[in-house]
Amino acid sequence: MSAKPIITSRSLEQFLDTGITLAREVLLAHQHENGHWCFEFEADCTIPSEYILMMHYMDEIDVELEAKLASYIRAHQNEGGGWSLYFGGESDISCTVKAYYALKLAGDEPGMLHMSRAREVILALGGVERSNVFTRITLALFGQVPWGAVPFIPAEIMLLPRWFFFHIYKVASWSRTVMVPLFILCTLKPHARNPRKIDVRELFQGDPTVLSSYFDRNVKRSPLARVFLLLERCGRIIEPMIPQRVRGYAIAKAEQWFIARLNGENGLNGIFPAMVNAYEALEALGYSRDHPYRRQALAALRGFVIEREEDAYCQPCVSPVWDTCLAVHALVEAGGPACKPVLSAIEWLKKCQIVAAPGDWQVNHKGVCAGGWAFQYSNDYYPDLDDTAAVAWAIAREGREEDRSVLNRAADWLVAMQSRNGGFAAYDADNTRHYLNEIPFADHKALLDPPTADVTGRVVSFLACLNRSQDCGVLRDAVRFLLAEQEESGAWFGRWGTNYIYGTWSVLMAFELLKEPSLQPAILKAAAWLKSTQQVDGGWGESNDSYAHPDLAGRGQPSVATQTAWATLGLMAAGEAQSRAVQRGIRWLLEHQTEGSWHDAYFNAPGFPRVFYLIYHGYRYYFPLWALARYRRAMKREEQ
């Protein structure tokens, strides 16, 4: 990529206006006719691998699509021979096992160079024995490991009382929508069709026929985890004694639960793992291929596929509401002739507000009126607080009186979803029973939805912008939570974006809007940290490695546009618009702008830290524009 000529202080203003104009034009070019944006949303090779596995499980193989998915997977094999969870990351055992199996199903021979290299990586990492729970469940469905290698999650879990230590409404929304169809699969124990009869016995270090759910015996476990393992063993012992009538009732209850939430062609919870489990569970329950539920579920999965001339991949989700509201933020900041597109986007967003549908959040918040937004086109059961706050904040920035009722409804819903510690989570409140992360199923340690600084920052930003007197206590408690969450370094952890730069930007934007003098020490500390992580070239770049190694906070990869935008926005919110650090960051953005946009295809968010990572392809369009436009506004204000 060729960069622009070095920009001097004198020429900065000229380049700034040109850069903003070009970036705005490019962003507007991606707007759909009805006013919304929806950019590609990419994950690692786990999802396209699972798509191939699903086709072979069901014996519904689209040969052309399979070949393109396989091409994508091969192209993303890392230099070490395995597959990583993000660019530059280490080989991940579970991702590599699934990629290898998918390629073998697609026709790649074990003797091929890329396959033998992958096999060496898997064996060096301990073999399939070290793969995670979800990989083991897939292998059990394909008959590669006994069902004893899978945690005991029978359908009878649906019958547990609310007071019991485990209940589906004690875990995160994403966990329950993934788990309930799995209860059916792990109870009925169906066999994959696997028409080509492909196995992966060569990936085991031991004998796969004698493996149990405890084949990772050498893993150190907490005392509580060992108790849960003992309880699991007891459950396996008593399973044969469960009356068939009880079992049938439990399966029916799980079936009714997930079918009520199938969400048409938008899919169960709008996320691939839940959707593929539901599709396979429908088959296991005897629904025919032409049944409307099966057709809808397959259409939802197929709708996630991005198919190109040479390859294809499957998105884990789609992000229209999130993309649209952030594009609105950037365009509002930029001003100018974008008014009509902004109003069109706001009208589209208002139509997406969930105001009357049933939702899982109501189980723990009875009597609270709906008012949130979901991440996807339609997902009425699962509005989320982050989208709701970001959307409502974007609408509020236009300051239109006709939007007031929409904003009040959103604010009322958000306020009702505040956790007891003052923070806000993604989907629920007080989802903090951390002992549940010790159950055998939860080896990903992401079963829960605790409050986070980045979501809380977004809620505070909206409520501060709305400025309702009744929200003073809510804001006070939220600020207390944010101050308690600030790291010793001055940064904030970024749960839903990579990582400390994202978290710090999120909170600083909120603190600026509060205009509270007592927050100045925390703001100055955060600004100093952001400055300390600026790279020599003037930009910022933080790797997902910082989730596993906090000493890499704010660092770990070359400067990228999204990270640089977050950092400069954070510093400007901290009152540092005139600083040399911000000027260098803005200059870096302008020098690396190409044809109105930025080449920034790095993984910029975690689905689950240390487990699953994402690329929001829209981030390189709207965040740099937001930063450039904010800088121009700050400079004009200074001139006045």
C-alpha positions in Angstrom: 0.0 0.0 0.0 1.5 3.4 -1.0 1.1 6.1 1.6 0.5 9.7 0.9 3.3 12.3 1.1 4.4 13.3 4.6 1.9 15.9 5.9 3.3 19.0 7.5 1.6 21.1 10.2 0.9 23.7 7.5 -0.7 21.3 5.1 -2.7 19.4 7.8 -5.8 21.5 7.4 -6.0 21.0 3.7 -5.4 17.3 3.9 -7.9 17.1 6.7 -10.8 18.6 4.7 -10.0 16.4 1.7 -9.7 13.3 3.8 -13.0 13.8 5.6 -14.8 14.5 2.3 -13.4 11.3 0.7 -14.1 9.2 3.7 -17.7 10.5 3.9 -18.3 9.8 0.2 -17.0 6.2 0.6 -19.0 5.5 3.6 -22.2 6.9 2.0 -21.5 4.7 -1.1 -22.0 1.7 1.2 -25.4 2.8 2.5 -28.4 0.7 1.4 -31.4 2.3 -0.2 -33.5 2.0 3.0 -30.9 3.9 5.0 -28.9 1.2 6.8 -25.3 -0.1 6.5 -24.2 -3.7 6.9 -20.5 -4.6 6.4 -18.9 -8.0 6.3 -18.3 -9.6 9.7 -15.5 -12.2 9.7 -14.1 -14.6 12.3 -11.4 -17.3 12.2 -11.6 -20.5 10.2 -13.7 -22.3 12.9 -16.9 -21.0 11.4 -16.3 -22.0 7.7 -14.9 -25.3 8.9 -18.1 -25.9 10.9 -20.2 -25.1 7.9 -18.5 -27.9 5.9 -18.9 -30.2 8.9 -22.6 -29.4 9.1 -23.1 -30.2 5.4 -21.5 -33.6 5.9 -23.4 -34.2 9.2 -26.7 -33.6 7.4 -25.6 -35.1 4.0 -26.6 -31.8 2.3 -23.3 -31.1 0.5 -23.2 -28.2 -1.8 -20.1 -29.3 -3.7 -19.3 -25.8 -5.2 -19.7 -24.0 -1.9 -17.7 -26.7 -0.1 -14.8 -26.2 -2.6 -14.8 -22.4 -2.0 -15.0 -22.8 1.8 -12.1 -25.2 1.6 -10.1 -22.8 -0.5 -10.6 -20.1 2.1 -9.5 -22.4 4.9 -6.4 -23.4 3.1 -5.5 -19.8 2.4 -5.6 -19.0 6.1 -3.3 -21.7 7.4 -0.6 -20.0 9.3 3.2 -20.2 8.8 3.5 -22.8 11.5 1.1 -25.2 9.8 -2.0 -24.7 12.1 -4.8 -22.3 12.2 -5.0 -19.3 14.6 -7.8 -17.4 16.2 -6.6 -14.1 14.7 -3.9 -13.0 12.3 -0.5 -13.4 14.0 -1.8 -15.5 16.8 -0.5 -18.9 17.8 -2.0 -22.1 16.4 -5.1 -23.0 18.3 -5.7 -26.8 18.8 -9.5 -26.7 18.4 -9.5 -24.5 15.4 -6.8 -26.5 13.7 -8.7 -29.8 14.4 -11.9 -28.5 12.9 -10.0 -27.0 9.9 -8.2 -30.3 9.3 -11.4 -32.3 9.5 -13.3 -30.0 7.2 -10.5 -30.1 4.6 -10.4 -33.9 4.8 -14.2 -34.1 4.4 -13.8 -31.8 1.4 -11.4 -34.2 -0.2 -7.9 -33.2 0.9 -5.7 -36.2 1.4 -3.8 -36.6 4.7 -0.5 -36.9 2.7 -0.8 -33.4 1.2 1.8 -31.0 2.6 -0.6 -28.6 4.2 -2.5 -31.5 5.9 0.7 -33.2 7.2 1.9 -29.9 8.6 -1.5 -29.3 10.3 -1.4 -32.9 11.7 2.1 -32.3 13.1 0.8 -29.1 14.9 -2.2 -30.9 16.4 -0.1 -33.8 17.7 2.6 -31.4 19.1 -0.2 -29.6 20.9 -1.4 -32.8 22.5 -3.7 -34.2 19.9 -7.4 -34.2 19.8 -7.3 -35.0 23.5 -6.6 -31.3 24.1 -9.4 -29.9 22.0 -12.2 -27.9 23.6 -15.7 -29.1 24.5 -17.4 -27.9 21.3 -14.9 -29.7 19.2 -15.4 -32.9 21.2 -19.1 -32.6 20.7 -18.6 -32.4 17.0 -16.3 -35.4 17.1 -18.8 -37.4 19.1 -21.5 -36.6 16.6 -19.2 -37.9 13.9 -18.4 -41.0 15.9 -14.7 -40.1 16.3 -14.9 -40.1 20.2 -17.3 -41.8 22.6 -20.0 -39.7 24.1 -18.1 -40.1 27.4 -15.6 -37.6 26.0 -18.3 -35.0 26.1 -19.6 -33.2 29.3 -22.8 -34.6 30.6 -25.5 -32.1 29.5 -28.8 -34.0 29.3 -32.2 -32.5 28.3 -33.3 -32.9 31.9 -31.4 -29.7 32.7 -34.6 -28.0 31.3 -36.5 -29.3 34.3 -34.2 -27.9 37.0 -35.9 -25.4 39.4 -34.8 -21.8 39.3 -33.3 -22.1 42.8 -30.9 -24.8 41.7 -27.2 -23.9 41.3 -27.5 -24.2 37.5 -30.4 -23.0 35.4 -30.5 -21.8 31.8 -31.5 -18.3 33.0 -28.4 -18.1 35.2 -26.1 -18.1 32.2 -25.6 -15.6 29.3 -28.2 -15.4 26.5 -25.6 -16.7 24.0 -24.9 -19.6 26.2 -28.5 -20.7 26.6 -29.3 -20.5 22.9 -26.2 -22.6 22.1 -26.9 -25.1 24.9 -30.6 -25.9 24.6 -30.3 -27.5 21.2 -27.1 -29.2 22.4 -29.1 -30.7 25.3 -31.2 -32.5 22.6 -28.2 -33.6 20.6 -26.3 -34.8 23.6 -29.3 -36.7 24.9 -30.4 -38.4 21.6 -26.8 -38.9 20.5 -27.5 -39.0 16.8 -24.9 -40.1 14.2 -23.6 -37.8 11.5 -24.6 -39.0 8.0 -20.9 -38.5 7.0 -21.6 -39.9 3.5 -17.9 -40.2 2.6 -17.2 -42.0 5.9 -14.2 -39.8 6.8 -12.4 -40.1 10.1 -9.6 -38.3 11.8 -8.1 -41.2 13.8 -4.6 -39.9 12.9 -5.0 -36.9 15.1 -5.1 -38.8 18.4 -2.2 -39.4 20.6 -4.0 -42.3 22.4 -6.7 -44.7 21.6 -9.9 -42.7 20.8 -12.1 -45.6 21.7 -11.2 -45.5 25.4 -11.2 -41.7 25.9 -13.6 -40.3 28.5 -14.6 -36.8 29.4 -11.7 -36.8 31.7 -9.0 -37.4 29.1 -7.5 -34.1 29.9 -6.6 -35.4 33.4 -3.3 -33.4 33.5 -5.1 -30.1 33.4 -5.0 -28.3 36.7 -8.5 -27.7 38.1 -9.8 -25.7 40.9 -11.4 -27.5 43.9 -14.8 -26.3 42.7 -14.2 -27.7 39.2 -13.3 -31.0 40.7 -16.6 -31.0 42.7 -18.5 -30.4 39.4 -16.7 -33.2 37.8 -17.7 -35.5 40.6 -21.3 -34.4 40.2 -21.1 -35.1 36.5 -19.9 -38.6 37.2 -22.9 -39.1 39.5 -25.2 -37.8 36.8 -23.8 -40.3 34.3 -24.4 -43.1 36.8 -28.0 -42.2 37.4 -28.9 -41.4 33.8 -30.0 -45.0 33.0 -32.5 -44.7 35.8 -34.3 -41.7 34.4 -37.9 -42.7 33.4 -38.5 -42.5 29.7 -41.6 -40.3 30.4 -39.4 -37.8 32.2 -36.8 -37.9 29.4 -39.5 -37.4 26.7 -40.9 -34.4 28.6 -37.5 -32.8 29.0 -36.7 -33.2 25.3 -40.1 -31.7 24.4 -39.5 -28.8 26.7 -36.1 -28.1 25.1 -37.7 -28.5 21.7 -40.5 -26.0 22.4 -38.0 -23.5 23.9 -35.7 -23.2 21.0 -38.4 -23.5 18.3 -40.2 -20.5 19.9 -36.9 -18.6 19.3 -36.0 -19.8 15.8 -36.4 -16.3 14.6 -37.3 -17.3 11.0 -34.6 -16.7 8.4 -32.7 -14.5 10.9 -31.8 -17.6 12.9 -31.8 -18.6 16.6 -30.3 -15.6 18.4 -28.8 -14.6 15.1 -25.5 -16.3 15.8 -24.0 -19.2 13.9 -23.3 -21.7 16.8 -26.8 -21.6 18.1 -28.3 -21.8 14.6 -26.3 -24.8 13.5 -27.1 -26.6 16.7 -30.8 -25.8 16.2 -30.7 -27.1 12.6 -29.1 -30.4 13.6 -31.4 -30.7 16.5 -34.4 -30.3 14.2 -33.1 -33.2 12.1 -32.5 -35.3 15.2 -36.1 -34.7 16.4 -37.4 -36.0 13.1 -38.4 -32.8 11.2 -38.3 -33.5 7.5 -36.0 -31.7 5.1 -38.9 -29.8 3.6 -40.4 -28.8 7.0 -40.7 -25.0 7.3 -38.5 -24.9 10.4 -35.8 -26.8 8.6 -36.1 -24.6 5.5 -35.9 -21.4 7.6 -33.0 -22.6 9.6 -31.0 -23.6 6.5 -31.8 -20.3 4.8 -30.6 -18.4 7.9 -27.3 -20.3 7.8 -26.9 -19.9 4.1 -27.5 -16.2 4.5 -24.3 -15.8 6.5 -22.2 -17.1 3.7 -20.0 -14.6 1.8 -19.4 -16.2 -1.5 -16.7 -14.8 -3.9 -15.3 -15.9 -7.2 -12.5 -17.9 -5.8 -13.5 -18.7 -2.2 -16.2 -18.3 0.4 -16.5 -17.9 4.2 -19.3 -18.0 6.7 -19.9 -15.1 9.0 -20.7 -15.8 12.6 -23.4 -13.2 12.6 -24.5 -10.0 10.8 -24.1 -6.5 12.2 -26.5 -4.1 10.5 -27.7 -2.2 13.6 -24.2 -1.8 15.0 -22.8 -0.7 11.7 -25.6 1.8 11.0 -25.5 3.5 14.4 -21.7 3.9 14.3 -21.9 5.2 10.7 -24.4 7.8 12.0 -22.0 8.9 14.7 -19.3 9.4 12.2 -21.5 11.3 9.8 -23.0 13.5 12.5 -19.5 14.4 13.5 -18.5 15.1 9.9 -21.6 17.4 9.3 -21.9 18.8 5.8 -24.2 17.5 3.1 -24.8 14.1 4.9 -28.0 15.3 6.6 -30.4 13.3 4.4 -28.5 10.0 4.7 -28.3 10.5 8.4 -32.0 11.0 8.8 -32.7 8.1 6.5 -30.5 5.9 8.8 -32.2 7.2 11.9 -35.6 6.3 10.5 -34.4 2.8 9.7 -33.0 2.4 13.2 -36.2 3.6 14.8 -38.1 0.9 13.0 -35.8 -1.7 14.5 -36.5 -0.7 18.1 -38.0 -3.7 20.0 -41.1 -2.4 21.8 -43.6 -5.2 22.3 -42.0 -8.6 21.6 -41.3 -11.2 24.3 -37.6 -11.5 25.4 -35.5 -13.6 27.6 -34.4 -10.6 29.5 -38.0 -10.3 30.9 -37.5 -13.5 32.9 -35.4 -11.6 35.4 -37.0 -8.2 34.9 -40.7 -8.7 35.0 -42.9 -5.6 34.4 -40.1 -3.7 32.6 -41.2 -2.2 29.3 -39.2 -3.1 26.2 -37.2 -0.5 24.3 -33.9 -1.9 23.2 -32.2 -2.8 19.9 -30.7 -6.0 18.8 -27.4 -6.4 16.9 -29.0 -8.1 13.8 -31.8 -7.3 11.4 -34.3 -9.1 13.7 -33.7 -10.7 17.0 -36.6 -9.7 19.2 -35.8 -12.1 22.1 -32.3 -10.7 22.5 -31.9 -6.9 22.4 -28.6 -5.9 23.8 -27.5 -2.9 25.9 -24.5 -1.9 23.9 -26.5 -1.6 20.6 -29.3 0.1 22.5 -27.0 2.7 24.1 -25.0 3.3 20.9 -28.1 3.7 18.7 -30.0 5.9 21.2 -26.9 8.1 21.6 -26.5 8.5 17.9 -30.2 9.5 17.5 -29.9 11.8 20.5 -27.0 13.7 18.9 -29.4 15.0 16.2 -31.5 16.6 18.9 -34.8 16.2 17.2 -37.9 16.5 19.4 -39.8 13.9 17.4 -37.3 11.3 18.6 -37.8 12.0 22.3 -40.3 9.2 23.0 -38.0 6.6 21.3 -35.1 7.8 23.4 -37.0 7.8 26.6 -38.2 4.3 26.0 -34.6 3.2 25.3 -33.3 5.0 28.5 -36.0 3.4 30.7 -35.1 0.0 29.5 -31.4 0.5 30.0 -31.8 2.0 33.5 -33.8 -1.1 34.4 -31.0 -3.3 33.2 -28.3 -1.8 35.5 -26.4 -4.4 37.6 -26.2 -4.0 41.3 -22.5 -3.0 41.1 -23.5 0.0 38.9 -22.2 -1.5 35.6 -24.0 -2.6 32.5 -23.5 -5.9 30.7 -24.3 -6.9 27.2 -27.7 -8.6 27.5 -28.7 -8.9 31.1 -28.1 -7.6 34.6 -26.2 -9.3 37.5 -25.3 -12.3 35.3 -22.3 -12.9 37.6 -22.4 -16.4 39.0 -18.8 -17.0 38.3 -18.8 -20.4 39.8 -20.6 -21.6 36.7 -17.5 -21.1 34.6 -16.1 -24.1 36.5 -18.6 -26.6 35.2 -17.1 -29.1 32.7 -19.0 -27.6 29.8 -17.6 -24.2 30.3 -13.9 -24.7 29.4 -14.2 -21.6 27.3 -14.8 -19.6 30.5 -17.4 -17.5 28.7 -20.7 -18.8 30.1 -21.6 -15.5 31.8 -22.4 -11.9 30.9 -20.9 -9.7 33.6 -20.9 -5.9 33.4 -18.1 -4.4 31.5 -16.4 -0.9 31.3 -17.0 -0.5 27.5 -20.7 -1.2 27.6 -21.1 0.9 30.7 -19.2 3.7 29.0 -21.7 3.6 26.1 -24.7 3.7 28.4 -23.3 6.6 30.3 -22.6 8.5 27.1 -26.2 8.1 26.0 -27.7 9.0 29.4 -25.4 12.0 29.8 -26.4 13.2 26.3 -30.1 12.7 27.1 -29.7 14.5 30.4 -32.7 13.4 32.3 -32.9 14.3 36.0 -34.2 10.9 37.0 -31.0 9.2 35.8 -28.6 11.0 38.2 -28.4 8.1 40.6 -27.9 5.6 37.7 -25.1 7.7 36.4 -23.5 8.1 39.8 -23.4 4.3 40.3 -22.2 3.7 36.8 -19.3 6.1 37.3 -18.4 4.4 40.6 -18.2 1.1 38.7 -16.0 2.6 36.0 -13.6 4.2 38.4 -13.3 0.8 40.2 -12.6 -0.9 36.9 -9.8 1.5 35.9 -6.5 -0.4 35.7 -3.4 0.7 37.6 -1.9 1.9 34.3 -4.9 4.2 33.7 -6.5 2.0 31.0 -9.8 0.2 30.9 -10.2 -3.4 29.7 -12.1 -3.7 26.4 -14.5 -6.7 26.6 -16.1 -6.2 23.2 -13.3 -4.5 21.2 -9.5 -5.0 21.1 -8.7 -4.2 23.9 -7.4 -1.7 26.3 -7.4 1.1 23.7 -11.0 0.3 22.9 -12.1 0.1 26.5 -10.2 3.4 27.4 -11.8 5.2 24.4 -15.2 4.0 25.4 -14.9 5.3 29.0 -13.2 8.6 28.1 -16.1 9.5 25.7 -18.5 9.0 28.5 -16.5 11.0 31.0 -16.3 13.9 28.6 -20.0 14.1 28.3 -20.5 14.0 32.1 -18.5 17.2 32.5 -17.7 16.2 36.1 -14.5 17.9 37.5 -13.9 15.1 40.0 -13.2 12.7 37.2 -10.2 14.7 36.0 -7.6 12.6 37.8 -8.9 9.4 36.2 -9.1 11.1 32.8 -5.5 12.4 33.0 -4.2 9.0 34.0 -6.0 7.4 31.0 -4.7 10.0 28.6 -1.2 9.5 29.8 -1.5 5.8 29.2 -2.8 6.3 25.7 0.1 8.6 24.9 2.6 6.1 26.3 1.3 3.4 23.9 1.6 5.6 20.7 4.0 4.0 18.2 7.0 5.7 16.6 5.1 6.3 13.4 2.3 8.2 15.2 -0.3 5.5 15.1 -1.6 2.9 17.6 -1.8 -0.9 17.3 -2.9 -3.4 19.9 -2.9 -7.1 19.3 -5.4 -9.6 20.6 -2.4 -11.1 22.4 -3.1 -8.5 25.2 -6.1 -10.6 26.3 -3.8 -13.4 27.3 -0.8 -11.2 28.2 -1.9 -7.9 29.8 1.6 -6.6 29.7 1.0 -6.1 26.0 -1.8 -3.7 26.7 -2.0 -1.1 23.9 0.8 -2.7 21.9 1.6 -5.9 19.9 1.0 -5.1 16.3 1.8 -2.3 13.7 -0.3 0.8 13.7 -3.8 0.3 12.3 -6.5 2.8 11.4 -9.2 1.5 13.8 -6.9 1.5 16.8 -5.5 4.9 15.9 -9.0 6.3 15.6 -10.0 5.0 19.0 -6.9 6.4 20.6 -7.2 9.9 19.1 -10.9 10.0 19.9 -10.1 9.0 23.5 -7.4 11.7 23.8 -9.6 14.4 22.3 -12.3 13.4 24.8 -9.7 13.8 27.5 -9.1 17.4 26.4 -5.9 16.6 24.5 -7.0 17.8 21.0 -4.1 20.3 20.9 -1.5 17.7 21.9 1.3 16.5 19.7 0.1 12.9 20.2 -3.3 13.7 18.7 -1.8 15.7 15.8 0.6 12.8 15.0 -2.3 10.3 15.2 -4.4 12.4 12.8 -1.5 12.8 10.5 -1.0 9.0 10.5 -4.6 8.5 9.5 -4.4 11.0 6.6 -1.1 9.6 5.4 -2.5 6.1 5.3 -5.9 6.9 3.7 -6.3 5.2 0.3 -9.1 6.1 -2.0 -11.1 7.4 0.9 -10.8 4.4 3.1 -8.2 2.5 5.0 -6.8 -1.0 4.5 -7.3 -2.4 8.0 -8.3 -6.1 7.9 -7.0 -6.9 11.4 -9.1 -8.8 14.0 -10.4 -5.9 16.0 -12.8 -7.5 18.5 -13.2 -10.6 20.6 -16.4 -12.6 20.5 -14.9 -14.2 23.6 -11.5 -13.2 24.9 -8.9 -15.9 24.4 -11.4 -18.1 22.6 -13.0 -16.4 19.6 -12.1 -13.2 17.7 -13.7 -11.1 15.0 -13.2 -8.5 12.2 -15.7 -5.8 11.9 -15.0 -4.7 8.4 -17.0 -1.5 8.8 -14.7 -0.2 11.5 -12.1 1.0 8.9 -14.8 3.2 7.3 -16.5 4.9 10.1 -14.1 5.1 13.1 -11.3 7.0 11.2 -13.9 9.4 9.7 -15.2 10.0 13.2 -11.7 10.8 14.5 -10.8 13.1 11.6 -14.1 14.9 11.9 -13.8 15.3 15.6 -10.3 16.7 15.2 -11.5 19.3 12.7 -14.3 20.4 15.0 -11.9 20.7 17.8 -9.5 22.8 15.7 -12.3 25.1 14.6 -13.5 25.6 18.1 -10.0 26.5 19.1 -9.7 29.1 16.4 -12.9 30.8 17.6 
